[in-house]
Amino acid sequence: MKSIYVLILFFAFSLPSLAQIEIGNKNENDRKKEQKMKDEVEKEIKDKDKSKKPLAITGRNIYLGVSLGQAYRTIQPANTIFGKPIGEKVNEKMIFSVRAQAGMQAVLWKYFMVDFGFTYTAQGEQYSYEDENSDSSYSYINKYRYIGVPLTANAIFGGENVRFYFGGGVIPLMFINQGQNLRYTTITGTGTEELLTFRDNKYNQFNMMAIGRLGMQFNFTKHVGFYLAPEIRYMLFNTYEKQYQHEHHQWAWGVDFGFVVYL
Protein backbone atom coordinates (compact mmCIF):
# COMPACT_ATOMS: atom_id res chain seq x y z
CA MET A 1 0.00 0.00 0.00
CA LYS A 2 2.84 2.30 0.85
CA SER A 3 4.34 1.65 -2.59
CA ILE A 4 1.17 2.78 -4.32
CA TYR A 5 1.23 6.09 -2.44
CA VAL A 6 4.89 6.68 -3.42
CA LEU A 7 4.11 5.96 -7.08
CA ILE A 8 1.17 8.37 -7.07
CA LEU A 9 3.29 11.11 -5.49
CA PHE A 10 6.06 10.50 -8.09
CA PHE A 11 3.63 10.98 -10.99
CA ALA A 12 2.08 14.00 -9.32
CA PHE A 13 5.40 15.80 -9.11
CA SER A 14 6.66 14.63 -12.53
CA LEU A 15 3.69 15.66 -14.67
CA PRO A 16 4.19 19.47 -14.31
CA SER A 17 7.87 19.09 -15.23
CA LEU A 18 7.08 16.98 -18.27
CA ALA A 19 4.39 19.45 -19.32
CA GLN A 20 6.81 22.32 -18.88
CA ILE A 21 9.44 20.59 -21.05
CA GLU A 22 6.86 19.84 -23.70
CA ILE A 23 5.54 23.41 -23.61
CA GLY A 24 9.11 24.70 -23.70
CA ASN A 25 9.87 22.59 -26.77
CA LYS A 26 6.69 23.72 -28.38
CA ASN A 27 7.48 27.39 -27.73
CA GLU A 28 10.98 26.95 -29.13
CA ASN A 29 9.61 25.39 -32.32
CA ASP A 30 7.05 28.15 -32.65
CA ARG A 31 9.77 30.77 -32.27
CA LYS A 32 11.82 29.12 -35.01
CA LYS A 33 8.82 29.02 -37.33
CA GLU A 34 7.96 32.65 -36.58
CA GLN A 35 11.55 33.74 -37.20
CA LYS A 36 11.63 31.85 -40.50
CA MET A 37 8.36 33.47 -41.60
CA LYS A 38 9.70 36.88 -40.53
CA ASP A 39 12.92 36.38 -42.50
CA GLU A 40 10.95 35.37 -45.60
CA VAL A 41 8.70 38.43 -45.34
CA GLU A 42 11.69 40.77 -44.86
CA LYS A 43 13.45 39.22 -47.87
CA GLU A 44 10.33 39.68 -49.98
CA ILE A 45 10.08 43.33 -48.91
CA LYS A 46 13.76 43.94 -49.70
CA ASP A 47 13.43 42.31 -53.13
CA LYS A 48 10.38 44.42 -53.86
CA ASP A 49 12.16 47.61 -52.75
CA LYS A 50 15.17 46.66 -54.84
CA SER A 51 13.02 46.19 -57.92
CA LYS A 52 11.46 49.61 -57.32
CA LYS A 53 14.78 51.37 -56.65
CA PRO A 54 15.13 54.39 -58.97
CA LEU A 55 17.49 53.64 -61.83
CA ALA A 56 19.20 56.98 -61.15
CA ILE A 57 21.03 55.40 -58.21
CA THR A 58 22.10 52.11 -59.75
CA GLY A 59 25.81 51.49 -59.41
CA ARG A 60 27.40 50.83 -62.81
CA ASN A 61 26.16 51.47 -66.35
CA ILE A 62 27.69 51.00 -69.81
CA TYR A 63 27.00 53.66 -72.44
CA LEU A 64 27.47 53.90 -76.20
CA GLY A 65 26.72 57.04 -78.17
CA VAL A 66 27.61 59.74 -80.65
CA SER A 67 27.69 63.54 -80.59
CA LEU A 68 26.69 65.53 -83.68
CA GLY A 69 27.11 69.27 -84.04
CA GLN A 70 29.27 72.09 -85.36
CA ALA A 71 33.00 72.72 -84.94
CA TYR A 72 35.17 75.79 -85.39
CA ARG A 73 38.34 77.36 -84.00
CA THR A 74 39.98 80.46 -82.62
CA ILE A 75 43.11 81.50 -84.51
CA GLN A 76 45.71 84.22 -84.20
CA PRO A 77 49.35 84.81 -85.17
CA ALA A 78 51.71 82.89 -82.91
CA ASN A 79 53.28 85.03 -80.23
CA THR A 80 56.77 84.02 -81.34
CA ILE A 81 59.30 85.02 -83.99
CA PHE A 82 57.56 82.51 -86.28
CA GLY A 83 54.17 84.25 -86.12
CA LYS A 84 52.54 85.41 -89.38
CA PRO A 85 49.26 87.18 -90.20
CA ILE A 86 46.18 84.99 -90.55
CA GLY A 87 45.39 86.20 -94.05
CA GLU A 88 42.46 84.50 -95.80
CA LYS A 89 42.02 82.10 -92.88
CA VAL A 90 39.94 84.83 -91.27
CA ASN A 91 37.18 83.77 -93.69
CA GLU A 92 37.07 80.14 -92.60
CA LYS A 93 33.67 78.78 -91.49
CA MET A 94 32.26 76.08 -89.22
CA ILE A 95 32.02 72.44 -90.27
CA PHE A 96 29.89 69.47 -89.24
CA SER A 97 31.43 67.75 -86.20
CA VAL A 98 31.28 64.12 -85.06
CA ARG A 99 32.31 62.54 -81.76
CA ALA A 100 31.74 58.86 -80.92
CA GLN A 101 32.23 57.39 -77.46
CA ALA A 102 31.77 54.30 -75.31
CA GLY A 103 32.45 53.77 -71.64
CA MET A 104 31.15 53.17 -68.14
CA GLN A 105 29.23 55.30 -65.67
CA ALA A 106 29.72 54.74 -61.94
CA VAL A 107 27.27 56.20 -59.43
CA LEU A 108 29.37 56.85 -56.33
CA TRP A 109 26.52 58.48 -54.42
CA LYS A 110 22.82 58.98 -54.97
CA TYR A 111 23.40 62.41 -56.55
CA PHE A 112 26.92 62.02 -57.94
CA MET A 113 28.18 60.07 -60.95
CA VAL A 114 31.49 59.79 -62.80
CA ASP A 115 32.08 58.33 -66.24
CA PHE A 116 35.11 57.27 -68.23
CA GLY A 117 35.75 55.46 -71.49
CA PHE A 118 37.09 55.98 -75.01
CA THR A 119 36.23 58.56 -77.64
CA TYR A 120 36.97 59.49 -81.24
CA THR A 121 36.48 63.07 -82.36
CA ALA A 122 36.89 64.99 -85.62
CA GLN A 123 36.80 68.81 -85.57
CA GLY A 124 37.97 71.52 -87.92
CA GLU A 125 37.07 74.35 -90.30
CA GLN A 126 36.38 75.04 -93.96
CA TYR A 127 37.12 77.72 -96.54
CA SER A 128 35.68 78.55 -99.94
CA TYR A 129 36.64 81.09 -102.62
CA GLU A 130 35.19 81.78 -106.06
CA ASP A 131 36.64 84.23 -108.59
CA GLU A 132 33.97 86.65 -109.77
CA ASN A 133 35.72 87.20 -113.11
CA SER A 134 36.23 83.55 -114.09
CA ASP A 135 35.17 79.99 -113.38
CA SER A 136 38.08 79.38 -111.03
CA SER A 137 37.37 78.41 -107.41
CA TYR A 138 39.19 77.04 -104.42
CA SER A 139 37.86 75.35 -101.27
CA TYR A 140 38.97 73.00 -98.51
CA ILE A 141 37.67 71.27 -95.41
CA ASN A 142 40.13 70.57 -92.61
CA LYS A 143 39.43 67.83 -90.08
CA TYR A 144 41.63 67.24 -87.04
CA ARG A 145 41.16 63.70 -85.73
CA TYR A 146 41.87 62.48 -82.20
CA ILE A 147 41.30 59.53 -79.88
CA GLY A 148 40.98 60.07 -76.17
CA VAL A 149 39.76 59.04 -72.72
CA PRO A 150 36.86 61.14 -71.36
CA LEU A 151 36.80 61.68 -67.60
CA THR A 152 33.78 63.59 -66.29
CA ALA A 153 31.88 64.16 -63.06
CA ASN A 154 28.14 64.81 -62.98
CA ALA A 155 25.44 65.78 -60.52
CA ILE A 156 22.34 63.60 -61.02
CA PHE A 157 18.77 63.83 -59.85
CA GLY A 158 15.43 62.43 -60.88
CA GLY A 159 13.17 59.42 -60.52
CA GLU A 160 12.73 55.92 -61.80
CA ASN A 161 11.81 56.69 -65.40
CA VAL A 162 13.62 59.98 -66.07
CA ARG A 163 16.72 61.50 -64.59
CA PHE A 164 18.70 64.66 -65.28
CA TYR A 165 22.41 65.31 -64.96
CA PHE A 166 24.87 68.12 -65.51
CA GLY A 167 28.61 68.34 -65.18
CA GLY A 168 31.87 68.37 -67.05
CA GLY A 169 35.44 67.22 -67.17
CA VAL A 170 38.40 66.73 -69.44
CA ILE A 171 39.35 64.44 -72.32
CA PRO A 172 43.08 63.75 -72.76
CA LEU A 173 43.59 63.33 -76.53
CA MET A 174 46.18 61.84 -78.85
CA PHE A 175 46.44 63.33 -82.34
CA ILE A 176 45.79 60.91 -85.23
CA ASN A 177 46.05 63.13 -88.31
CA GLN A 178 44.65 66.08 -90.21
CA GLY A 179 42.54 65.24 -93.20
CA GLN A 180 41.91 67.80 -95.93
CA ASN A 181 39.33 67.64 -98.69
CA LEU A 182 40.72 70.04 -101.31
CA ARG A 183 38.73 71.16 -104.36
CA TYR A 184 39.61 73.69 -107.04
CA THR A 185 38.70 74.57 -110.60
CA THR A 186 40.78 76.34 -113.23
CA ILE A 187 39.81 79.40 -115.27
CA THR A 188 38.42 77.08 -117.94
CA GLY A 189 36.21 75.31 -115.38
CA THR A 190 38.20 72.07 -115.07
CA GLY A 191 37.60 70.67 -111.58
CA THR A 192 39.95 68.69 -109.33
CA GLU A 193 39.43 67.10 -105.93
CA GLU A 194 42.13 65.78 -103.62
CA LEU A 195 41.90 63.95 -100.32
CA LEU A 196 45.04 64.67 -98.32
CA THR A 197 46.30 63.44 -94.96
CA PHE A 198 48.89 65.26 -92.86
CA ARG A 199 50.78 64.10 -89.80
CA ASP A 200 54.10 65.80 -89.25
CA ASN A 201 56.01 67.69 -86.61
CA LYS A 202 54.02 70.91 -86.90
CA TYR A 203 51.11 69.34 -84.95
CA ASN A 204 50.82 69.09 -81.20
CA GLN A 205 50.63 65.32 -80.67
CA PHE A 206 48.83 65.64 -77.32
CA ASN A 207 45.92 67.87 -76.39
CA MET A 208 43.36 68.29 -73.64
CA MET A 209 39.69 68.96 -74.30
CA ALA A 210 37.43 70.53 -71.68
CA ILE A 211 33.78 69.44 -71.89
CA GLY A 212 30.55 70.62 -70.28
CA ARG A 213 27.06 69.19 -70.72
CA LEU A 214 23.47 69.14 -69.50
CA GLY A 215 21.66 65.86 -70.07
CA MET A 216 18.48 63.86 -69.69
CA GLN A 217 18.17 60.09 -69.45
CA PHE A 218 15.03 58.07 -70.24
CA ASN A 219 14.77 54.56 -68.80
CA PHE A 220 12.85 52.13 -71.02
CA THR A 221 13.27 49.12 -68.74
CA LYS A 222 15.26 48.11 -65.66
CA HIS A 223 18.22 47.35 -67.92
CA VAL A 224 18.13 49.76 -70.89
CA GLY A 225 17.94 53.55 -71.18
CA PHE A 226 18.47 56.36 -73.70
CA TYR A 227 20.33 59.60 -73.02
CA LEU A 228 20.33 63.03 -74.70
CA ALA A 229 22.79 65.75 -73.68
CA PRO A 230 23.74 69.07 -75.32
CA GLU A 231 27.46 69.66 -74.82
CA ILE A 232 30.22 72.14 -75.57
CA ARG A 233 33.92 71.30 -76.03
CA TYR A 234 37.11 73.36 -76.15
CA MET A 235 40.73 72.39 -76.83
CA LEU A 236 42.89 73.77 -74.05
CA PHE A 237 46.16 73.52 -76.00
CA ASN A 238 47.27 74.82 -79.37
CA THR A 239 46.63 72.47 -82.30
CA TYR A 240 50.13 73.24 -83.60
CA GLU A 241 53.58 73.28 -82.10
CA LYS A 242 55.00 76.56 -80.76
CA GLN A 243 57.20 77.03 -83.83
CA TYR A 244 54.18 77.12 -86.15
CA GLN A 245 53.03 80.46 -87.54
CA HIS A 246 49.53 80.40 -85.99
CA GLU A 247 48.03 79.63 -82.61
CA HIS A 248 44.94 77.51 -83.22
CA HIS A 249 42.41 76.33 -80.61
CA GLN A 250 39.50 74.12 -81.65
CA TRP A 251 36.02 74.16 -80.13
CA ALA A 252 32.69 72.55 -80.90
CA TRP A 253 29.14 72.20 -79.69
CA GLY A 254 26.73 69.37 -80.30
CA VAL A 255 24.11 67.01 -78.98
CA ASP A 256 25.37 63.80 -77.42
CA PHE A 257 22.94 60.87 -77.53
CA GLY A 258 23.02 57.10 -77.20
CA PHE A 259 22.06 54.09 -75.12
CA VAL A 260 22.79 53.00 -71.55
CA VAL A 261 22.81 49.42 -70.29
CA TYR A 262 22.39 48.96 -66.52
CA LEU A 263 24.57 46.28 -64.93
C-alpha positions as CSV (number, residue, x, y, z in Angstrom):
1,M,0.0,0.0,0.0
2,K,2.8,2.3,0.9
3,S,4.3,1.6,-2.6
4,I,1.2,2.8,-4.3
5,Y,1.2,6.1,-2.4
6,V,4.9,6.7,-3.4
7,L,4.1,6.0,-7.1
8,I,1.2,8.4,-7.1
9,L,3.3,11.1,-5.5
10,F,6.1,10.5,-8.1
11,F,3.6,11.0,-11.0
12,A,2.1,14.0,-9.3
13,F,5.4,15.8,-9.1
14,S,6.7,14.6,-12.5
15,L,3.7,15.7,-14.7
16,P,4.2,19.5,-14.3
17,S,7.9,19.1,-15.2
18,L,7.1,17.0,-18.3
19,A,4.4,19.4,-19.3
20,Q,6.8,22.3,-18.9
21,I,9.4,20.6,-21.1
22,E,6.9,19.8,-23.7
23,I,5.5,23.4,-23.6
24,G,9.1,24.7,-23.7
25,N,9.9,22.6,-26.8
26,K,6.7,23.7,-28.4
27,N,7.5,27.4,-27.7
28,E,11.0,27.0,-29.1
29,N,9.6,25.4,-32.3
30,D,7.1,28.1,-32.6
31,R,9.8,30.8,-32.3
32,K,11.8,29.1,-35.0
33,K,8.8,29.0,-37.3
34,E,8.0,32.6,-36.6
35,Q,11.5,33.7,-37.2
36,K,11.6,31.8,-40.5
37,M,8.4,33.5,-41.6
38,K,9.7,36.9,-40.5
39,D,12.9,36.4,-42.5
40,E,11.0,35.4,-45.6
41,V,8.7,38.4,-45.3
42,E,11.7,40.8,-44.9
43,K,13.5,39.2,-47.9
44,E,10.3,39.7,-50.0
45,I,10.1,43.3,-48.9
46,K,13.8,43.9,-49.7
47,D,13.4,42.3,-53.1
48,K,10.4,44.4,-53.9
49,D,12.2,47.6,-52.7
50,K,15.2,46.7,-54.8
51,S,13.0,46.2,-57.9
52,K,11.5,49.6,-57.3
53,K,14.8,51.4,-56.7
54,P,15.1,54.4,-59.0
55,L,17.5,53.6,-61.8
56,A,19.2,57.0,-61.1
57,I,21.0,55.4,-58.2
58,T,22.1,52.1,-59.7
59,G,25.8,51.5,-59.4
60,R,27.4,50.8,-62.8
61,N,26.2,51.5,-66.4
62,I,27.7,51.0,-69.8
63,Y,27.0,53.7,-72.4
64,L,27.5,53.9,-76.2
65,G,26.7,57.0,-78.2
66,V,27.6,59.7,-80.6
67,S,27.7,63.5,-80.6
68,L,26.7,65.5,-83.7
69,G,27.1,69.3,-84.0
70,Q,29.3,72.1,-85.4
71,A,33.0,72.7,-84.9
72,Y,35.2,75.8,-85.4
73,R,38.3,77.4,-84.0
74,T,40.0,80.5,-82.6
75,I,43.1,81.5,-84.5
76,Q,45.7,84.2,-84.2
77,P,49.3,84.8,-85.2
78,A,51.7,82.9,-82.9
79,N,53.3,85.0,-80.2
80,T,56.8,84.0,-81.3
81,I,59.3,85.0,-84.0
82,F,57.6,82.5,-86.3
83,G,54.2,84.2,-86.1
84,K,52.5,85.4,-89.4
85,P,49.3,87.2,-90.2
86,I,46.2,85.0,-90.5
87,G,45.4,86.2,-94.0
88,E,42.5,84.5,-95.8
89,K,42.0,82.1,-92.9
90,V,39.9,84.8,-91.3
91,N,37.2,83.8,-93.7
92,E,37.1,80.1,-92.6
93,K,33.7,78.8,-91.5
94,M,32.3,76.1,-89.2
95,I,32.0,72.4,-90.3
96,F,29.9,69.5,-89.2
97,S,31.4,67.7,-86.2
98,V,31.3,64.1,-85.1
99,R,32.3,62.5,-81.8
100,A,31.7,58.9,-80.9
101,Q,32.2,57.4,-77.5
102,A,31.8,54.3,-75.3
103,G,32.5,53.8,-71.6
104,M,31.2,53.2,-68.1
105,Q,29.2,55.3,-65.7
106,A,29.7,54.7,-61.9
107,V,27.3,56.2,-59.4
108,L,29.4,56.9,-56.3
109,W,26.5,58.5,-54.4
110,K,22.8,59.0,-55.0
111,Y,23.4,62.4,-56.5
112,F,26.9,62.0,-57.9
113,M,28.2,60.1,-61.0
114,V,31.5,59.8,-62.8
115,D,32.1,58.3,-66.2
116,F,35.1,57.3,-68.2
117,G,35.7,55.5,-71.5
118,F,37.1,56.0,-75.0
119,T,36.2,58.6,-77.6
120,Y,37.0,59.5,-81.2
121,T,36.5,63.1,-82.4
122,A,36.9,65.0,-85.6
123,Q,36.8,68.8,-85.6
124,G,38.0,71.5,-87.9
125,E,37.1,74.4,-90.3
126,Q,36.4,75.0,-94.0
127,Y,37.1,77.7,-96.5
128,S,35.7,78.5,-99.9
129,Y,36.6,81.1,-102.6
130,E,35.2,81.8,-106.1
131,D,36.6,84.2,-108.6
132,E,34.0,86.7,-109.8
133,N,35.7,87.2,-113.1
134,S,36.2,83.6,-114.1
135,D,35.2,80.0,-113.4
136,S,38.1,79.4,-111.0
137,S,37.4,78.4,-107.4
138,Y,39.2,77.0,-104.4
139,S,37.9,75.3,-101.3
140,Y,39.0,73.0,-98.5
141,I,37.7,71.3,-95.4
142,N,40.1,70.6,-92.6
143,K,39.4,67.8,-90.1
144,Y,41.6,67.2,-87.0
145,R,41.2,63.7,-85.7
146,Y,41.9,62.5,-82.2
147,I,41.3,59.5,-79.9
148,G,41.0,60.1,-76.2
149,V,39.8,59.0,-72.7
150,P,36.9,61.1,-71.4
151,L,36.8,61.7,-67.6
152,T,33.8,63.6,-66.3
153,A,31.9,64.2,-63.1
154,N,28.1,64.8,-63.0
155,A,25.4,65.8,-60.5
156,I,22.3,63.6,-61.0
157,F,18.8,63.8,-59.9
158,G,15.4,62.4,-60.9
159,G,13.2,59.4,-60.5
160,E,12.7,55.9,-61.8
161,N,11.8,56.7,-65.4
162,V,13.6,60.0,-66.1
163,R,16.7,61.5,-64.6
164,F,18.7,64.7,-65.3
165,Y,22.4,65.3,-65.0
166,F,24.9,68.1,-65.5
167,G,28.6,68.3,-65.2
168,G,31.9,68.4,-67.0
169,G,35.4,67.2,-67.2
170,V,38.4,66.7,-69.4
171,I,39.4,64.4,-72.3
172,P,43.1,63.8,-72.8
173,L,43.6,63.3,-76.5
174,M,46.2,61.8,-78.9
175,F,46.4,63.3,-82.3
176,I,45.8,60.9,-85.2
177,N,46.1,63.1,-88.3
178,Q,44.7,66.1,-90.2
179,G,42.5,65.2,-93.2
180,Q,41.9,67.8,-95.9
181,N,39.3,67.6,-98.7
182,L,40.7,70.0,-101.3
183,R,38.7,71.2,-104.4
184,Y,39.6,73.7,-107.0
185,T,38.7,74.6,-110.6
186,T,40.8,76.3,-113.2
187,I,39.8,79.4,-115.3
188,T,38.4,77.1,-117.9
189,G,36.2,75.3,-115.4
190,T,38.2,72.1,-115.1
191,G,37.6,70.7,-111.6
192,T,40.0,68.7,-109.3
193,E,39.4,67.1,-105.9
194,E,42.1,65.8,-103.6
195,L,41.9,64.0,-100.3
196,L,45.0,64.7,-98.3
197,T,46.3,63.4,-95.0
198,F,48.9,65.3,-92.9
199,R,50.8,64.1,-89.8
200,D,54.1,65.8,-89.3
201,N,56.0,67.7,-86.6
202,K,54.0,70.9,-86.9
203,Y,51.1,69.3,-84.9
204,N,50.8,69.1,-81.2
205,Q,50.6,65.3,-80.7
206,F,48.8,65.6,-77.3
207,N,45.9,67.9,-76.4
208,M,43.4,68.3,-73.6
209,M,39.7,69.0,-74.3
210,A,37.4,70.5,-71.7
211,I,33.8,69.4,-71.9
212,G,30.6,70.6,-70.3
213,R,27.1,69.2,-70.7
214,L,23.5,69.1,-69.5
215,G,21.7,65.9,-70.1
216,M,18.5,63.9,-69.7
217,Q,18.2,60.1,-69.5
218,F,15.0,58.1,-70.2
219,N,14.8,54.6,-68.8
220,F,12.9,52.1,-71.0
221,T,13.3,49.1,-68.7
222,K,15.3,48.1,-65.7
223,H,18.2,47.4,-67.9
224,V,18.1,49.8,-70.9
225,G,17.9,53.5,-71.2
226,F,18.5,56.4,-73.7
227,Y,20.3,59.6,-73.0
228,L,20.3,63.0,-74.7
229,A,22.8,65.8,-73.7
230,P,23.7,69.1,-75.3
231,E,27.5,69.7,-74.8
232,I,30.2,72.1,-75.6
233,R,33.9,71.3,-76.0
234,Y,37.1,73.4,-76.2
235,M,40.7,72.4,-76.8
236,L,42.9,73.8,-74.0
237,F,46.2,73.5,-76.0
238,N,47.3,74.8,-79.4
239,T,46.6,72.5,-82.3
240,Y,50.1,73.2,-83.6
241,E,53.6,73.3,-82.1
242,K,55.0,76.6,-80.8
243,Q,57.2,77.0,-83.8
244,Y,54.2,77.1,-86.2
245,Q,53.0,80.5,-87.5
246,H,49.5,80.4,-86.0
247,E,48.0,79.6,-82.6
248,H,44.9,77.5,-83.2
249,H,42.4,76.3,-80.6
250,Q,39.5,74.1,-81.6
251,W,36.0,74.2,-80.1
252,A,32.7,72.6,-80.9
253,W,29.1,72.2,-79.7
254,G,26.7,69.4,-80.3
255,V,24.1,67.0,-79.0
256,D,25.4,63.8,-77.4
257,F,22.9,60.9,-77.5
258,G,23.0,57.1,-77.2
259,F,22.1,54.1,-75.1
260,V,22.8,53.0,-71.6
261,V,22.8,49.4,-70.3
262,Y,22.4,49.0,-66.5
263,L,24.6,46.3,-64.9
